[in-house]
């Protein structure tokens, strides 16, 4: 597991570092090729991790194969950046046509699994009107959360008993679990993110 995670971290983080914010990290690959070409060593579905949903169901990431994944890391007690990230995710979701919504999962991964229990995640989903089947909230162990954040190039640090400093990154994965796009920042123009999602949906 450690070796696999190291491969994913090195491959994905180095790739992310080569790109400016809000850019497609697979710009030289068409959406159709990105979907059909299984680059197994870069797929998050290779990670042998277990996550718990807001419905208190344990899943593995590979169970999401076949869906376009839009993913962000937050924590529910955040009062600063996370509400903006949640708003950005809802804005992206609002731009996906109804006929494509079933192909997309919008996933919020907690960086504070000790606080964000399934019960808390469920309440947060209700508070933010994110209860449809497109929305998925995940938590795992502290170790797995840290390792997964590295794969997404998300940095975070606990700065007080209730607060974290963290990167503000939304990532898009194709149906094979390969990252194809990232947008960085709060309230940024998400045109390219939405276009990436819709292009992928057209091929599925």
N, C-alpha and C positions, 0 to 999 in steps of 0.2 A: 504494500500500500504506500509506504513512504517513497519508494523509488518511482512509482507511478505518479504520485502527486508532484514530486520534484520535476519530472518530465513536463507535466502540464504547466506547472508554475513557470519554469524557464521558458518554455515555448510561447505561452500566452503573454507573460509579462514583458518579455523582450519585444514581442510583436507590438504590444500596446505602446511601449515606450518610443517606438519609431514613428508614431502617428500623433498629430495634433489633436486637440480636443474636438469632439463632435465630428469625427471622421470615420469612414468605413474602413475597418482593418483588413477587409478582404476585397479591396476596390479593384483588384486585378482579376477577380473571379466573378463571373456572372451569378445571379441568384440561382439559376437553374443548375449550374455546375456545383455551387456550394451545397445544394440539397442532395444532388445525386452522387457527389464524390465523398465517400466516407473516409475522412482522415482520422482514423481511429485513435491515434496517439494524441490528438488534440481535442477529442470529445470529452465533455464532462460526464458523459454516461459511463466512462471507464472508472470513475471514482467509486470505490466500494464503500460508500457512506450511507447511513440511514438518517432520514429526516422525519420530523413529526409535523403534521399539518395542523391547521387551526381546528380541525375536526378530531384531533387526537388520533390520527391514523398514521402509522409508520410507513414510509415509502422509500424507495431508492430512486435516484435521479433517472436511471434508465427507464423507469416506468413512464417518464414523460416523453420518450422517443416518439416522434411522429407529430409533435406539436412545435410550433414556433414559440420560443420562450423569450419573454421580455422581463429582465430581472434587475432588481435593485436591492441593496442592503441598507436596512434602517434599524432603528429600535423604537419601540412604541412610546417610551417616556420622553423622547426628544421633543424639545419645544422650539428649536431653531430650524436647522436644515431639513430634517425629515418631513415635516408638514409640506414643505415646498416640493420635495421629491415625490411625496404621495400625490400632490396636485399635478406634477408633471406626468406621473403614471396614469392618472385619471384623464388627463388631456390627451395622451397618446391613445388610450382605450377609446375615447370618444370619437377619434378619427378613423377607427377601424370599421368598415361597413358591416352591417349585420350578417351578411352572408359569409364573411370571413372570420367573425368573432370565434366561432367554434374551432378554428385552426390555431388560435393563439392562447397561450397561458401567460398571465401577468403575475409575476412571482415576487413577493417581498420576503427577503431572508433576514432574520433577526441577527444582529451582532451582539445582542444581550440575551442569550438563551436562559440565563438564570432568572431574569425578570419576566421575559416573554414566554410564559407557559402557553400551552394550547388554549386555555381558558382566556388568557389575556389577549392572545392573537385573535380569537373569535370575537371578543368584545370590540377590539380595535377595528376589525373588518366591518362590524355592524355600525360603529360610530362613523365610519368613513364611507358608508354605502358601497362597500366592496364585497357583497355577499353572493354575487352571481358566480356561476361555475367557472368563469374565466379567471377569477382571482384565487391565488393560492398563497398562503402564508406558511413559511417553513422555519423550523428551529432544529438545531442539532447540538452536539456536545461543543464545549468551548474550543477544544482542539480542532474538531472538524470544521467549525465555523471559521477559525483563524486560517486554516489551510485552504478552505474554499475561497475566502476573501483574497488570498494571494493569487489564486487562479484568475480571479476577476480583476486583479490589480487594484483592489480596494484596500486602502490603509485605514486602520482605526486604532484608537488608543483611549483607554479609560482615563479621564482627567479628574473625575470626582466619583463619589459613590453612586451617583445617578446619571452622570453625563459622559459622553464619548465625543472625541473629535474624530472625524471620518471623511473619507473621499465621497464625492457626490457623483456617482457614475451609474448610468443605466446601460445595461448590456443586452444585446439581441443575439440569440442563438438559433441556428437553423434546426431543421427537424432531426438532424443527426447529432445535435448537441455541440456543434462547432460554433465558436463565437465568430460573428461576421460584422458586428458593428458595436461601437460604444459612443455614448454622448456623455460629456462631462460638464458639470456646472448646474446651477439652479435657474429655472425659468428660461433656459436657452431655447433657441429656435430648434424645434424637434422635427423639422421637415424631412431631413435625411433619415432620421430614425423611423418615422412613419413610412417613408418610401421603401426603406429596406424591408419592413414588415410586410407591406402590401406586395412587393415584388416576390418575396418568398411565398406568400399566400397564393399568388397566381400560379406557382409551379406545383402546388399541392392540392 
